[in-house]
């Protein structure tokens, strides 16, 4: 597989490619109309304004041509954590490496600051000519996409320069829109051009065949997110002000992470019922998007059912005193969910009642918690694995949330056994990030240049 070079897509400009490029150009031209406000779309558009110039400027001023460069892209936070784990191991193998990291979602801005890359920021608009120029400046030796996103413009521009393009932590659920018409036809040329696909499972690997990836370019290396979740769980500082108030409370504690309104519509009534059996139950709810409007709506929903709420920042401000009067603590910031799971007895993961599907079940499993989630979990191989291993359960409505949590919280031996199975699943599947890094290292040229001391341009 090493040495394979993808075919050229845009220079011949077939109709599909011309149409895609024209659509991206049109979106860029119209984007100022949608750049106002605080929505994710608006924030992302504003972030993309200077993305091309920022990356190009770093390439002109700081690119060391004597050292290899990898450009890694991730859509959002979950994929960014996978990229972080892989890149960290790749730097262990190749300390002379320079690296660039891009993301699509505004959610990943904070994570991008922690990525071990010399330059990090938004992905520019995927216009072929712009990406071609950018690659001429950056001269990467490898372009790596993470999990789901493969952008045709930059992928094709890389192919014209014989730059290997690899999809790492590659996932393709059976119900993925990319497998259906017209997405399948539109994306097939891009997937056919990939140098290599490093899939998380045999099932995912098989489905990439349907998108035109040749079998000899597909390899199963596992899910780097498992390593990332395990590491973050062990990094938790239990003396931190956002964790210490929830230690030794003597209260059964449920941590509900990455919830959406659809989850909370089922979860809040379930909490009322659960308090009939567990009067001291404490629930930490971390919404996927903890903006003020969402938090107030959740406070109103809890209040209307006589559940007392308190926000985490207020508890932290008290300096260590626990949430004595609160039934529900609302987590009003991001970036700490993996650590919060370590103070729980059981976990509920959101997204399973949401049309976009389930969020990551790996973090609570890494913390050794039994994991409960909603019915829309077909996008998650890890959720299916946890169910098979006995480390998690599915709740199809509010009543089943009550049923499963009551069974766990009412039987300590069952709670611990289910949590142990979840933890064992994580232990059994660690090592994917290292395997993925070794596969990527095959595409990097040798170099005797020492690693630069200066890490990143602000």
DRENVEX-200455 format. One record per residue (C-alpha): x, y, z. Coordinates in nm, 2 decimals, always signed. Example, Ala and Ser with C-alpha at 12.3 -4.5 7.8 and 13.67 -1.06 7.14 Angstrom:
<atoms>
ATOM|px|py|pz
ATOM|+1.23|-0.45|+0.78
ATOM|+1.37|-0.11|+0.71
</atoms>
This chain:
<atoms>
ATOM|px|py|pz
ATOM|+0.00|+0.00|+0.00
ATOM|+0.29|+0.23|+0.07
ATOM|+0.37|+0.44|-0.24
ATOM|+0.02|+0.43|-0.39
ATOM|-0.08|+0.76|-0.53
ATOM|-0.45|+0.86|-0.57
ATOM|-0.59|+0.94|-0.91
ATOM|-0.65|+1.30|-1.02
ATOM|-1.00|+1.43|-0.97
ATOM|-1.04|+1.80|-1.05
ATOM|-0.79|+1.87|-1.33
ATOM|-1.02|+1.69|-1.58
ATOM|-1.31|+1.85|-1.40
ATOM|-1.59|+1.60|-1.45
ATOM|-1.94|+1.74|-1.40
ATOM|-1.97|+1.63|-1.04
ATOM|-1.64|+1.80|-0.95
ATOM|-1.73|+2.12|-1.13
ATOM|-2.07|+2.13|-0.96
ATOM|-1.92|+2.07|-0.61
ATOM|-1.66|+2.34|-0.66
ATOM|-1.92|+2.59|-0.79
ATOM|-2.15|+2.52|-0.49
ATOM|-1.87|+2.58|-0.24
ATOM|-1.78|+2.91|-0.41
ATOM|-2.14|+3.01|-0.40
ATOM|-2.17|+2.93|-0.03
ATOM|-1.86|+3.13|+0.04
ATOM|-2.00|+3.43|-0.14
ATOM|-2.33|+3.40|+0.04
ATOM|-2.18|+3.33|+0.38
ATOM|-2.18|+3.69|+0.51
ATOM|-2.56|+3.68|+0.51
ATOM|-2.54|+3.41|+0.78
ATOM|-2.24|+3.53|+0.98
ATOM|-2.42|+3.73|+1.24
ATOM|-2.52|+3.61|+1.58
ATOM|-2.40|+3.33|+1.81
ATOM|-2.53|+3.02|+1.63
ATOM|-2.27|+2.76|+1.54
ATOM|-2.32|+2.84|+1.17
ATOM|-2.24|+3.20|+1.23
ATOM|-1.94|+3.14|+1.45
ATOM|-1.80|+2.89|+1.21
ATOM|-1.84|+3.12|+0.91
ATOM|-1.66|+3.40|+1.10
ATOM|-1.38|+3.16|+1.20
ATOM|-1.33|+3.06|+0.84
ATOM|-1.27|+3.41|+0.72
ATOM|-0.90|+3.42|+0.80
ATOM|-0.84|+3.05|+0.79
ATOM|-0.67|+3.04|+0.46
ATOM|-0.45|+3.34|+0.53
ATOM|-0.35|+3.20|+0.87
ATOM|-0.24|+2.86|+0.74
ATOM|-0.07|+3.02|+0.43
ATOM|+0.12|+3.27|+0.66
ATOM|+0.24|+2.99|+0.88
ATOM|+0.36|+2.79|+0.58
ATOM|+0.55|+3.09|+0.44
ATOM|+0.71|+3.19|+0.77
ATOM|+0.76|+2.87|+0.97
ATOM|+0.75|+2.57|+0.74
ATOM|+1.08|+2.38|+0.76
ATOM|+1.13|+2.20|+0.44
ATOM|+1.39|+1.97|+0.60
ATOM|+1.12|+1.82|+0.82
ATOM|+0.82|+1.61|+0.73
ATOM|+0.47|+1.77|+0.78
ATOM|+0.14|+1.60|+0.84
ATOM|-0.19|+1.79|+0.81
ATOM|-0.46|+1.63|+1.02
ATOM|-0.83|+1.74|+1.00
ATOM|-1.12|+1.66|+1.23
ATOM|-1.48|+1.77|+1.21
ATOM|-1.55|+1.84|+1.58
ATOM|-1.44|+1.76|+1.93
ATOM|-1.49|+1.38|+1.94
ATOM|-1.29|+1.34|+1.62
ATOM|-1.04|+1.59|+1.74
ATOM|-0.97|+1.38|+2.05
ATOM|-0.90|+1.08|+1.82
ATOM|-0.67|+1.30|+1.61
ATOM|-0.49|+1.42|+1.93
ATOM|-0.43|+1.06|+2.05
ATOM|-0.29|+0.96|+1.71
ATOM|-0.08|+1.27|+1.66
ATOM|+0.07|+1.23|+2.01
ATOM|+0.19|+0.88|+1.92
ATOM|+0.31|+0.98|+1.58
ATOM|+0.53|+1.25|+1.74
ATOM|+0.68|+0.98|+1.96
ATOM|+0.77|+0.79|+1.65
ATOM|+0.88|+1.10|+1.46
ATOM|+1.00|+1.37|+1.69
ATOM|+1.12|+1.57|+1.39
ATOM|+0.77|+1.60|+1.26
ATOM|+0.59|+1.93|+1.19
ATOM|+0.21|+1.92|+1.21
ATOM|-0.09|+2.12|+1.12
ATOM|-0.44|+2.06|+1.26
ATOM|-0.77|+2.19|+1.12
ATOM|-1.13|+2.14|+1.24
ATOM|-1.47|+2.23|+1.10
ATOM|-1.70|+2.29|+1.40
ATOM|-1.67|+2.59|+1.65
ATOM|-1.70|+2.33|+1.93
ATOM|-1.34|+2.22|+1.86
ATOM|-1.18|+2.57|+1.90
ATOM|-1.07|+2.51|+2.26
ATOM|-0.95|+2.16|+2.18
ATOM|-0.75|+2.29|+1.89
ATOM|-0.54|+2.50|+2.13
ATOM|-0.43|+2.18|+2.31
ATOM|-0.35|+1.97|+2.00
ATOM|+0.03|+1.91|+1.97
ATOM|+0.06|+2.10|+1.64
ATOM|+0.26|+2.40|+1.53
ATOM|-0.05|+2.55|+1.37
ATOM|-0.42|+2.49|+1.43
ATOM|-0.74|+2.64|+1.33
ATOM|-1.05|+2.62|+1.11
ATOM|-1.05|+2.44|+0.77
ATOM|-1.07|+2.70|+0.49
ATOM|-1.35|+2.69|+0.24
ATOM|-1.29|+2.37|+0.03
ATOM|-1.24|+2.55|-0.30
ATOM|-1.00|+2.35|-0.52
ATOM|-0.79|+2.64|-0.64
ATOM|-0.74|+2.78|-0.28
ATOM|-0.65|+2.43|-0.15
ATOM|-0.41|+2.37|-0.43
ATOM|-0.23|+2.70|-0.35
ATOM|-0.23|+2.62|+0.02
ATOM|-0.07|+2.28|-0.04
ATOM|+0.20|+2.44|-0.25
ATOM|+0.29|+2.65|+0.05
ATOM|+0.25|+2.39|+0.32
ATOM|+0.40|+2.10|+0.12
ATOM|+0.26|+1.83|+0.35
ATOM|+0.39|+1.48|+0.32
ATOM|+0.06|+1.34|+0.44
ATOM|-0.30|+1.45|+0.47
ATOM|-0.51|+1.27|+0.73
ATOM|-0.89|+1.31|+0.77
ATOM|-1.05|+1.17|+1.09
ATOM|-1.35|+0.94|+1.12
ATOM|-1.61|+1.07|+0.88
ATOM|-1.51|+1.39|+0.69
ATOM|-1.33|+1.37|+0.36
ATOM|-1.34|+1.70|+0.18
ATOM|-1.32|+1.66|-0.20
ATOM|-1.15|+1.99|-0.29
ATOM|-0.84|+1.95|-0.07
ATOM|-0.83|+1.57|-0.13
ATOM|-0.82|+1.62|-0.50
ATOM|-0.56|+1.90|-0.47
ATOM|-0.35|+1.66|-0.26
ATOM|-0.39|+1.38|-0.52
ATOM|-0.25|+1.61|-0.80
ATOM|+0.07|+1.65|-0.59
ATOM|+0.10|+1.28|-0.51
ATOM|+0.04|+1.35|-0.14
ATOM|-0.10|+1.05|+0.04
ATOM|-0.46|+1.10|+0.18
ATOM|-0.56|+0.87|+0.46
ATOM|-0.88|+0.84|+0.66
ATOM|-0.80|+0.74|+1.02
ATOM|-1.05|+0.61|+1.28
ATOM|-1.27|+0.55|+0.98
ATOM|-1.63|+0.50|+1.06
ATOM|-1.92|+0.42|+0.83
ATOM|-2.25|+0.32|+1.01
ATOM|-2.49|+0.10|+0.82
ATOM|-2.74|+0.39|+0.81
ATOM|-2.49|+0.65|+0.70
ATOM|-2.63|+0.90|+0.44
ATOM|-2.31|+0.85|+0.24
ATOM|-2.42|+0.50|+0.15
ATOM|-2.74|+0.63|-0.01
ATOM|-2.81|+0.81|-0.34
ATOM|-2.72|+1.08|-0.43
ATOM|-2.44|+1.11|-0.17
ATOM|-2.29|+0.78|-0.26
ATOM|-2.25|+0.88|-0.63
ATOM|-2.12|+1.23|-0.55
ATOM|-1.86|+1.11|-0.30
ATOM|-1.75|+0.79|-0.47
ATOM|-1.47|+0.96|-0.68
ATOM|-1.32|+1.11|-0.36
ATOM|-1.33|+0.78|-0.16
ATOM|-1.19|+0.59|-0.46
ATOM|-0.89|+0.82|-0.46
ATOM|-0.80|+0.77|-0.09
ATOM|-0.46|+0.62|-0.03
ATOM|-0.56|+0.43|+0.27
ATOM|-0.86|+0.38|+0.51
ATOM|-0.78|+0.28|+0.87
ATOM|-1.11|+0.16|+1.00
ATOM|-1.23|+0.11|+1.35
ATOM|-1.39|-0.23|+1.29
ATOM|-1.43|-0.50|+1.04
ATOM|-1.80|-0.40|+0.98
ATOM|-1.69|-0.04|+0.90
ATOM|-1.41|-0.17|+0.67
ATOM|-1.66|-0.37|+0.47
ATOM|-1.89|-0.08|+0.41
ATOM|-1.61|+0.14|+0.27
ATOM|-1.60|-0.11|-0.02
ATOM|-1.94|+0.02|-0.12
ATOM|-1.80|+0.37|-0.16
ATOM|-1.54|+0.25|-0.40
ATOM|-1.23|+0.21|-0.17
ATOM|-1.03|-0.09|-0.30
ATOM|-1.00|-0.37|-0.05
ATOM|-0.62|-0.37|-0.05
ATOM|-0.63|-0.01|+0.08
ATOM|-0.84|-0.08|+0.39
ATOM|-0.70|-0.19|+0.72
ATOM|-0.86|-0.23|+1.06
ATOM|-0.66|-0.05|+1.33
ATOM|-0.93|+0.01|+1.59
ATOM|-1.07|+0.33|+1.75
ATOM|-0.81|+0.58|+1.88
ATOM|-1.10|+0.74|+2.08
ATOM|-1.07|+0.45|+2.32
ATOM|-0.71|+0.54|+2.41
ATOM|-0.81|+0.91|+2.44
ATOM|-1.10|+0.83|+2.67
ATOM|-0.89|+0.61|+2.89
ATOM|-0.62|+0.87|+2.92
ATOM|-0.86|+1.15|+3.00
ATOM|-1.03|+0.94|+3.27
ATOM|-0.70|+0.89|+3.44
ATOM|-0.60|+1.25|+3.42
ATOM|-0.90|+1.36|+3.64
ATOM|-0.78|+1.55|+3.94
ATOM|-1.04|+1.47|+4.21
ATOM|-0.93|+1.78|+4.41
ATOM|-1.03|+2.01|+4.12
ATOM|-1.31|+2.25|+4.22
ATOM|-1.55|+2.10|+3.96
ATOM|-1.50|+1.75|+4.10
ATOM|-1.43|+1.77|+4.48
ATOM|-1.79|+1.89|+4.57
ATOM|-1.92|+1.56|+4.44
ATOM|-1.69|+1.32|+4.63
ATOM|-1.80|+1.14|+4.94
ATOM|-2.15|+1.29|+4.93
ATOM|-2.31|+0.96|+5.03
ATOM|-2.56|+1.01|+4.75
ATOM|-2.62|+0.79|+4.45
ATOM|-2.49|+0.99|+4.15
ATOM|-2.60|+0.98|+3.79
ATOM|-2.39|+1.17|+3.53
ATOM|-2.59|+1.26|+3.22
ATOM|-2.35|+1.38|+2.95
ATOM|-2.39|+1.54|+2.61
ATOM|-2.77|+1.57|+2.64
ATOM|-3.01|+1.74|+2.40
ATOM|-3.36|+1.86|+2.45
ATOM|-3.50|+1.53|+2.32
ATOM|-3.30|+1.34|+2.59
ATOM|-3.40|+1.58|+2.86
ATOM|-3.77|+1.54|+2.77
ATOM|-3.73|+1.17|+2.87
ATOM|-3.47|+1.21|+3.14
ATOM|-3.64|+1.48|+3.36
ATOM|-3.96|+1.28|+3.42
ATOM|-3.75|+0.97|+3.49
ATOM|-3.56|+1.16|+3.76
ATOM|-3.89|+1.24|+3.93
ATOM|-3.98|+0.88|+3.94
ATOM|-3.64|+0.77|+4.05
ATOM|-3.65|+1.00|+4.35
ATOM|-3.94|+0.80|+4.48
ATOM|-3.70|+0.51|+4.52
ATOM|-3.38|+0.71|+4.58
ATOM|-3.47|+1.03|+4.76
ATOM|-3.11|+1.15|+4.78
ATOM|-3.03|+1.09|+4.41
ATOM|-2.80|+1.35|+4.26
ATOM|-2.78|+1.40|+3.89
ATOM|-2.52|+1.60|+3.70
ATOM|-2.65|+1.71|+3.36
ATOM|-2.40|+1.83|+3.10
ATOM|-2.59|+1.95|+2.79
ATOM|-2.41|+1.91|+2.46
ATOM|-2.45|+2.28|+2.41
ATOM|-2.47|+2.45|+2.75
ATOM|-2.57|+2.80|+2.63
ATOM|-2.78|+3.02|+2.85
ATOM|-3.11|+2.96|+2.66
ATOM|-3.07|+2.58|+2.69
ATOM|-2.98|+2.60|+3.06
ATOM|-3.27|+2.82|+3.14
ATOM|-3.51|+2.59|+2.96
ATOM|-3.37|+2.29|+3.15
ATOM|-3.40|+2.48|+3.48
ATOM|-3.77|+2.55|+3.40
ATOM|-3.83|+2.19|+3.31
ATOM|-3.68|+2.07|+3.64
ATOM|-3.85|+2.34|+3.84
ATOM|-4.19|+2.26|+3.71
ATOM|-4.15|+1.91|+3.84
ATOM|-4.01|+2.03|+4.18
ATOM|-3.66|+1.92|+4.11
ATOM|-3.41|+2.17|+4.26
ATOM|-3.13|+2.28|+4.03
ATOM|-2.80|+2.46|+4.08
ATOM|-2.53|+2.55|+3.83
ATOM|-2.18|+2.41|+3.86
ATOM|-2.01|+2.76|+3.86
ATOM|-2.21|+2.86|+4.17
ATOM|-2.10|+2.54|+4.35
ATOM|-1.74|+2.61|+4.25
ATOM|-1.76|+2.96|+4.38
ATOM|-1.86|+2.84|+4.72
ATOM|-1.52|+2.68|+4.74
ATOM|-1.58|+2.31|+4.80
ATOM|-1.92|+2.29|+4.96
ATOM|-2.13|+2.02|+4.80
ATOM|-2.47|+2.07|+4.64
ATOM|-2.66|+1.99|+4.96
ATOM|-3.00|+2.12|+4.84
ATOM|-2.98|+2.04|+4.47
ATOM|-3.13|+1.74|+4.30
ATOM|-2.98|+1.84|+3.96
ATOM|-2.66|+2.01|+3.90
ATOM|-2.63|+2.18|+3.56
ATOM|-2.29|+2.17|+3.41
ATOM|-2.25|+2.51|+3.25
ATOM|-1.92|+2.48|+3.07
ATOM|-1.75|+2.23|+2.84
ATOM|-1.43|+2.03|+2.84
ATOM|-1.47|+1.85|+3.18
ATOM|-1.72|+1.58|+3.10
ATOM|-1.47|+1.29|+3.09
ATOM|-1.36|+1.39|+3.44
ATOM|-1.71|+1.43|+3.57
ATOM|-1.79|+1.07|+3.49
ATOM|-1.52|+0.96|+3.74
ATOM|-1.74|+1.09|+4.03
ATOM|-2.06|+0.91|+3.92
ATOM|-2.22|+0.57|+3.99
ATOM|-2.39|+0.54|+3.66
ATOM|-2.40|+0.73|+3.33
ATOM|-2.66|+0.84|+3.08
ATOM|-2.52|+0.94|+2.74
ATOM|-2.72|+1.18|+2.52
ATOM|-2.80|+1.18|+2.16
ATOM|-3.00|+0.85|+2.15
ATOM|-3.33|+1.04|+2.13
ATOM|-3.18|+1.30|+1.89
ATOM|-3.20|+1.27|+1.52
ATOM|-2.82|+1.31|+1.48
ATOM|-2.75|+1.00|+1.69
ATOM|-2.56|+0.90|+2.00
ATOM|-2.26|+1.07|+2.15
ATOM|-1.95|+0.89|+2.28
ATOM|-2.01|+0.61|+2.53
ATOM|-1.63|+0.56|+2.57
ATOM|-1.57|+0.82|+2.84
ATOM|-1.81|+0.67|+3.10
ATOM|-1.70|+0.32|+3.01
ATOM|-1.34|+0.43|+3.07
ATOM|-1.45|+0.56|+3.41
ATOM|-1.59|+0.21|+3.49
ATOM|-1.96|+0.32|+3.49
ATOM|-2.25|+0.12|+3.35
ATOM|-2.38|+0.32|+3.05
ATOM|-2.74|+0.39|+2.95
ATOM|-2.84|+0.55|+2.62
ATOM|-3.14|+0.60|+2.39
ATOM|-3.25|+0.40|+2.10
ATOM|-3.08|+0.59|+1.82
ATOM|-2.74|+0.43|+1.86
ATOM|-2.68|+0.27|+1.52
ATOM|-2.41|+0.52|+1.44
ATOM|-2.20|+0.40|+1.74
ATOM|-2.00|+0.07|+1.71
ATOM|-1.88|+0.12|+2.07
ATOM|-2.24|+0.13|+2.19
ATOM|-2.32|-0.20|+2.01
ATOM|-2.01|-0.35|+2.16
ATOM|-2.10|-0.24|+2.51
ATOM|-2.44|-0.39|+2.48
ATOM|-2.29|-0.72|+2.36
ATOM|-2.04|-0.71|+2.65
ATOM|-2.30|-0.63|+2.91
ATOM|-2.15|-0.29|+3.00
ATOM|-2.45|-0.09|+2.89
ATOM|-2.83|-0.09|+2.82
ATOM|-3.07|+0.09|+2.59
ATOM|-3.37|+0.28|+2.71
ATOM|-3.65|+0.34|+2.46
ATOM|-3.85|+0.58|+2.67
ATOM|-3.87|+0.75|+3.01
ATOM|-4.01|+0.44|+3.17
ATOM|-3.71|+0.23|+3.06
ATOM|-3.47|+0.49|+3.19
ATOM|-3.63|+0.45|+3.53
ATOM|-3.63|+0.07|+3.50
ATOM|-3.26|+0.03|+3.41
ATOM|-3.13|+0.29|+3.66
ATOM|-3.35|+0.15|+3.94
ATOM|-3.20|-0.19|+3.87
ATOM|-2.84|-0.06|+3.88
ATOM|-2.87|+0.18|+4.17
ATOM|-3.08|-0.07|+4.38
ATOM|-2.83|-0.35|+4.34
ATOM|-2.47|-0.26|+4.42
ATOM|-2.33|-0.59|+4.29
ATOM|-2.51|-0.55|+3.96
ATOM|-2.40|-0.19|+3.93
ATOM|-2.03|-0.29|+3.99
ATOM|-2.05|-0.59|+3.76
ATOM|-2.19|-0.38|+3.47
ATOM|-1.93|-0.11|+3.53
ATOM|-1.66|-0.37|+3.54
ATOM|-1.77|-0.51|+3.20
ATOM|-1.77|-0.16|+3.05
ATOM|-1.42|-0.10|+3.18
ATOM|-1.29|-0.43|+3.05
ATOM|-1.42|-0.34|+2.71
ATOM|-1.20|-0.03|+2.71
ATOM|-0.90|-0.23|+2.83
ATOM|-0.94|-0.49|+2.57
ATOM|-0.94|-0.24|+2.28
ATOM|-0.67|+0.00|+2.38
ATOM|-0.37|+0.05|+2.15
ATOM|-0.55|+0.18|+1.84
ATOM|-0.39|+0.52|+1.84
ATOM|-0.04|+0.36|+1.84
ATOM|-0.13|+0.12|+1.56
ATOM|-0.27|+0.41|+1.36
ATOM|+0.04|+0.62|+1.41
ATOM|+0.26|+0.34|+1.29
ATOM|+0.05|+0.31|+0.98
ATOM|+0.08|+0.68|+0.91
ATOM|+0.45|+0.68|+0.97
ATOM|+0.50|+0.46|+0.67
ATOM|+0.41|+0.76|+0.45
ATOM|+0.66|+1.00|+0.60
ATOM|+1.00|+1.05|+0.45
ATOM|+1.32|+1.01|+0.66
ATOM|+1.47|+1.32|+0.80
ATOM|+1.77|+1.41|+1.01
ATOM|+1.64|+1.75|+1.11
ATOM|+1.59|+1.80|+1.49
ATOM|+1.25|+1.89|+1.62
ATOM|+1.20|+2.27|+1.65
ATOM|+1.16|+2.42|+1.99
ATOM|+0.90|+2.68|+1.90
ATOM|+0.57|+2.50|+1.88
ATOM|+0.30|+2.73|+1.75
ATOM|+0.23|+3.07|+1.61
ATOM|-0.05|+3.24|+1.80
</atoms>
